[in-house]
Amino acid sequence: MMELRLHKELYASDAIGVAIEAFAPFAQIERREESAHWVVAIAAKPGEDEPQIAGELGNYALGATVDGVKREGGTR
């Protein structure tokens, strides 16, 4: 199992939720909240590459955060 620690000042909660949904077919994913971070635990399903899933999920969440900021026309 791998954990991503995504800083709340950089990653939107909704964007992390979208990323988790997108990668759910490939891994068991759980999210919890800490004071400054979202912690995402990833356990790849058999035959899947856990480090790759973790990296791609983080990138997906960051892209979704940026897209949300662009739609809102503001800053994060």
C-alpha positions as CSV (number, residue, x, y, z in Angstrom):
1,M,0.0,0.0,0.0
2,M,1.2,3.5,-0.9
3,E,0.1,6.8,0.5
4,L,0.0,10.2,-1.1
5,R,0.1,13.3,1.0
6,L,-1.5,16.1,-1.0
7,H,-1.3,19.6,0.5
8,K,-4.6,21.3,1.0
9,E,-3.2,24.6,-0.3
10,L,-2.5,22.9,-3.7
11,Y,-5.2,20.3,-4.1
12,A,-8.9,20.9,-4.1
13,S,-11.0,18.3,-2.2
14,D,-13.4,17.9,-5.1
15,A,-10.5,17.3,-7.5
16,I,-9.2,14.5,-5.3
17,G,-12.6,12.9,-5.3
18,V,-12.8,13.0,-9.1
19,A,-9.3,11.4,-9.3
20,I,-10.3,8.7,-6.8
21,E,-13.3,7.9,-8.9
22,A,-11.2,7.7,-12.1
23,F,-8.7,5.3,-10.6
24,A,-11.1,3.1,-8.6
25,P,-11.1,0.4,-11.3
26,F,-7.4,-0.1,-10.7
27,A,-7.0,0.1,-7.0
28,Q,-8.7,0.2,-3.6
29,I,-8.4,3.9,-2.6
30,E,-9.2,5.6,0.7
31,R,-8.9,9.2,1.7
32,R,-8.5,10.8,5.0
33,E,-8.0,14.4,6.2
34,E,-5.2,15.7,8.3
35,S,-4.7,19.3,9.3
36,A,-2.7,20.4,6.2
37,H,-3.0,17.4,3.9
38,W,-5.3,15.0,2.2
39,V,-3.9,11.5,2.7
40,V,-4.8,9.1,-0.1
41,A,-4.0,5.4,0.6
42,I,-3.7,3.3,-2.6
43,A,-3.7,-0.5,-2.8
44,A,-3.4,-1.7,-6.4
45,K,-5.5,-4.5,-7.6
46,P,-3.7,-7.6,-8.8
47,G,-1.7,-7.0,-12.0
48,E,-1.7,-3.2,-11.6
49,D,1.4,-1.0,-11.0
50,E,0.9,0.7,-7.6
51,P,3.6,3.4,-8.0
52,Q,2.3,4.3,-11.4
53,I,-1.3,4.5,-10.2
54,A,-0.2,6.7,-7.3
55,G,1.7,9.1,-9.6
56,E,-1.0,9.3,-12.1
57,L,-3.7,9.8,-9.5
58,G,-1.7,12.7,-8.0
59,N,-1.3,14.3,-11.5
60,Y,-4.9,13.8,-12.3
61,A,-6.0,15.5,-9.0
62,L,-3.6,18.4,-9.7
63,G,-5.0,18.8,-13.2
64,A,-8.5,18.7,-12.0
65,T,-7.7,21.4,-9.4
66,V,-6.2,23.6,-12.1
67,D,-9.3,23.1,-14.3
68,G,-11.5,24.0,-11.4
69,V,-9.6,27.2,-10.7
70,K,-9.8,28.1,-14.4
71,R,-13.5,27.6,-14.5
72,E,-14.0,29.7,-11.4
73,G,-11.7,32.4,-12.8
74,G,-9.7,32.7,-9.6
75,T,-6.8,31.5,-7.7
76,R,-6.5,28.6,-5.3
